[in-house]
């Protein structure tokens, strides 16, 4: 009786085991973000845009009105917030609830899928903020020195 032993993939990064190859039907169902025409790229763009990340993180705190989101997310203008919310709603990350009142009352909340995505991007932002001093220091060290052509 012979047993086969699967050896680690030499091309895999250290500490990461090689993943089994996916069948064509699995790849079609799952998507391939590395393919230029993969629809998941558009969703990835919406989720990881500066405003998309900040909207998702803000909505982790609970349901918010448009004006609340705008106040909490410094630097976002009304047009970008509306566009970002539309993208996230179309991607099934955010649920928009409109009330028939005067003035109009609209609330936004994360869907279960959106809450899961928001947790992931929050982890990335937490990592970024924790490591920002080292990132800034490394960035300063790698930038060429600025010299002035003016004679003193």
N, C-alpha and C positions, 0 to 999 in steps of 0.2 A: 504494500500500500504506500503510495507516494503522496505526500502532501506538498502543496505549492506554498511558498513563502513569498509574499509580496514585498519587494524591496522599495525603500523610499525613493521618490522621484528626485534625482540629483539637481534638477533645474528649479525645484521649489525653494523659496526662501527658507532660511534656517528657522526652525521652530514651527513651520507650517507643513502639514501633511498634504500630499497630493490628493486632489479630489478626483473621483472617478469621472470619466468622460460622460457627458449627457447625450442621450439619444436625440435625434432630430426633432421628434415630437416634444420632448422635454424642453429643448432649446426654444422651439417655436412658442410653447406655452409660457415659458418663463421670461423670454426676452434675452437679448444679448446687448448690453449697454455699450460694448466696444464696437458694435456694428453701426455704421453711419446712419442707417435708416431705422434704427431701433426706436420704437415709440417711447420707451422708458427714458430716453435722453431728454425729452421735453419735460416730463414729470420731474426728472432729476434737476433740470434747470430751474423749475419753479420752486422745488423744495429747498434748493441750496443757494438761491439768490439771496442777496443781502436782506431784502425786505421779506422774502418768503420765510427765511429762518427766524427773523424777529417776530413776524406775525404768529408763526407756529408756537414759538416759545411764550409769547404773551397769552395766547389762547390756552396754554397749559394751566393757567391760573383760573380758567373757567370762562363761561359765556361773556362776551363783551359786545358793547355797541360800537358802531363805527367811530363815533367821537372819542370813546374811551381808548380804542386802539390807537387813534391818531395822537392823543395826548401822551400815551405810554411809550410810543415808538418815536424817539427824538429824530428829527430830520426828515421824516417821511412826509411827502405832500399828499394832498387829497387824491390826486389822479393816480399816483403810484400805489397808494393803499387800495383804492378801488380795483385797479388792475390786478394787483397781487391777490386780493380776495377772490376775484373772478377766476383766476387761474387755479387757485387752491380749491375752489368750489367745483370747478370742472374736473379736477383730478380726484375728486371724492375725499379730500382731506378736511374740508370745512363745510359745515352746513349753515346755510343762510335762512333765517326765519324773519319774515316780514309781517308786521302788524298793520292792519288797516286803520290807522289813526292819523290825526292831524296834530302836530307835525308827524311825518313818517317816522316809524320806529322799526329799526332793523337790528337783529342780533346775530352774532356769529359764534359758532361753537365748533370744536373739533369733532370729527367723526371718530369711531374707534380706529380706523386706519390712520387718520390724521394724528391722533394721540400717540400712536406707536411711532410714526415718523417724527413727531415733535420731540419725543424722548430721545431719539437718536441724534437729532441735530442739536438738542440741548447738551448732550454729552460732548459733542464736538466743540460747542461754544465754551463749555466749562473747561475743557482741555486747553483751548486757545487762550482763555483769560488767565488760567493758571500759568501757562508757559509764555505769556506775552513779554515779560522782562527778558527772558533768554532769547526770544525771537527778535526783539528790538535790538538787543546787544549784538547778536549775530549779524543782523542787517546793517548796523552801523559799521561793524568791522569789515564787512565785505564791500561797502560803498567806497568808490574812489574819493580821495580827498578833494575838496573844492578849492581851487586856487584862483586868485584874482590876477587879472592881467594888468591891473592898474599899478602904475609906479607909485611908490610911497613918497 
